[in-house]
Amino acid sequence: PRRTVSTDMPRAGVLIPLCNVDGEPAVLFTRRSQSVGSHKGQVSFPGGKQDSGDESIVHTAVRETAEEVGIVGVRILGLFHDVVSVTGLAVTPVVGHVGTLDPATLQINRHEIDAAFALGIGALQDPAYRHVVRFSRGEYPVFSAGPWPVWGLTAMILDAFMNEVLVPASSRDDARR
């Protein structure tokens, strides 16, 4: 069952953008610019705070994705577990497929985003690129396969998603036995 958090908190929606890059399944990430209000320079999923005019948290995630990287026409696959950010937002990850793309050709909003890049599912599943690092608040996952590490809330969402949804075939086979 999907885990949710209290709706009396401010809300945000992020898109877990599944895609195909060079014929391989991948996940798209952004690197936040130095001019945004928070999380400067961090790797994240496209997304942001819910506006009063947003019809739903799905609308928020899709709107923010279009604003940040110019992707429209997201095929929504579902919602993942809500999480609470260190800034006190209830964040809902929206899982969507954005099709085949080349991150270098995206229409990036340079005020919000410095770069966009994709990491293949194989690299994300590779134990050589998945680590647990101790921070002041505890131990958290870090993915090091890309040009910048994926850590913090994005890595927590990604790690849970990888473990619960994108389980390697060998693990599913083991679970069936």
C-alpha positions in Angstrom: 0.0 0.0 0.0 1.1 3.5 -0.8 2.3 5.5 2.3 0.9 9.1 2.6 1.5 12.0 5.0 -0.8 14.5 6.6 -2.4 16.9 4.1 -2.2 19.8 6.5 1.5 20.3 5.5 2.5 22.4 2.5 2.7 20.0 -0.5 5.1 19.4 -3.4 5.1 17.0 -6.3 8.1 15.6 -8.1 8.1 13.5 -11.2 10.1 10.2 -11.3 10.7 10.6 -15.1 11.3 7.1 -16.6 12.6 7.4 -20.1 14.6 5.6 -22.9 18.0 6.9 -23.7 20.1 5.3 -26.4 17.7 2.4 -26.5 18.0 1.7 -22.7 15.6 2.3 -19.9 16.7 5.2 -17.7 15.7 7.8 -15.2 16.0 11.6 -15.9 17.5 13.9 -13.2 18.1 17.6 -13.0 20.8 19.6 -11.3 19.3 22.7 -9.6 20.8 26.1 -10.4 22.6 28.3 -7.9 19.8 30.9 -8.2 17.0 28.8 -6.8 15.8 29.4 -3.2 16.8 26.1 -1.8 18.8 23.0 -2.5 21.2 24.9 -4.8 23.3 22.7 -7.0 21.7 19.5 -5.8 20.5 16.7 -8.1 16.7 16.3 -8.0 13.7 15.1 -9.9 11.8 17.7 -11.7 9.1 19.2 -9.4 8.2 21.8 -6.9 5.6 23.3 -4.6 2.0 22.9 -5.3 0.4 26.1 -6.5 -3.1 27.1 -5.6 -4.2 26.8 -9.2 -2.9 23.2 -9.5 -5.7 20.7 -10.0 -3.8 17.9 -8.2 -0.4 16.9 -7.1 0.0 15.1 -10.4 -0.7 18.4 -12.2 2.0 20.0 -10.0 4.6 17.5 -11.0 3.7 17.6 -14.7 3.6 21.5 -14.7 7.0 21.7 -13.0 8.5 19.2 -15.4 7.3 21.3 -18.3 8.6 24.5 -16.7 12.0 23.1 -15.8 13.0 20.9 -18.7 10.3 21.5 -21.4 8.9 17.9 -21.3 5.1 17.7 -22.1 3.0 14.7 -22.7 4.0 12.7 -19.6 2.3 9.3 -19.4 1.4 9.0 -15.7 2.0 5.5 -14.3 1.0 6.2 -10.7 1.9 7.7 -7.4 4.7 6.5 -5.1 5.1 6.9 -1.3 4.8 10.4 0.1 7.9 11.6 2.0 8.6 14.7 4.2 11.5 16.9 3.2 13.9 18.6 5.7 12.2 21.8 4.7 8.8 20.6 6.0 7.1 19.8 2.7 4.9 16.7 2.1 6.4 15.5 -1.2 4.5 13.1 -3.5 6.6 11.3 -6.2 4.6 10.9 -9.4 5.8 8.1 -11.6 5.7 8.9 -15.3 7.1 7.8 -18.6 8.5 10.7 -20.7 9.4 8.6 -23.8 12.7 8.5 -25.7 14.9 11.5 -25.2 18.3 13.0 -25.4 18.9 15.0 -22.2 21.3 17.3 -24.2 18.3 18.5 -26.3 15.9 19.4 -23.5 14.7 23.0 -23.2 16.2 23.7 -19.7 14.9 26.7 -17.7 18.4 28.0 -16.7 17.0 30.0 -13.9 16.0 26.8 -12.1 18.1 24.1 -13.6 21.8 24.0 -14.5 21.7 20.6 -16.3 19.7 17.5 -17.0 21.1 14.0 -17.3 19.8 10.4 -17.4 21.1 7.4 -15.6 20.4 3.9 -17.0 18.5 1.5 -14.8 21.4 -1.0 -15.0 23.8 1.6 -13.5 21.3 2.5 -10.8 21.0 -1.1 -9.9 24.8 -1.7 -9.9 26.1 -2.1 -6.3 29.3 -0.4 -7.4 27.3 2.8 -7.7 24.9 2.4 -4.7 26.3 3.4 -1.4 25.1 4.2 2.1 26.7 7.3 3.6 26.5 8.6 7.1 25.2 12.1 7.4 24.4 14.1 10.6 20.8 12.9 10.5 21.6 9.2 9.9 22.6 6.9 7.1 21.2 7.5 3.6 21.6 6.1 0.1 23.8 7.8 -2.5 24.0 6.9 -6.2 27.3 7.8 -7.8 26.9 6.6 -11.4 26.4 10.0 -12.9 28.2 13.3 -13.4 26.9 14.4 -9.9 25.9 12.2 -7.0 22.3 11.6 -6.3 21.7 12.0 -2.6 19.3 13.5 0.0 15.6 13.2 -0.6 15.9 12.3 -4.3 18.2 9.4 -3.4 15.8 8.3 -0.7 12.9 8.3 -3.1 15.0 6.6 -5.8 16.3 3.9 -3.5 12.8 3.0 -2.2 11.5 3.0 -5.8 14.3 0.8 -7.0 13.8 -1.6 -4.2 10.0 -1.8 -4.4 9.2 -1.2 -8.1 12.3 -1.8 -10.2 13.4 -5.0 -8.5 16.1 -6.8 -10.6 14.8 -9.9 -12.4 17.1 -12.1 -10.3 15.5 -10.8 -7.1 12.0 -11.5 -8.4 13.0 -15.0 -9.4 14.5 -15.6 -5.9 11.3 -14.3 -4.3 9.2 -16.7 -6.3 11.2 -19.8 -5.0 
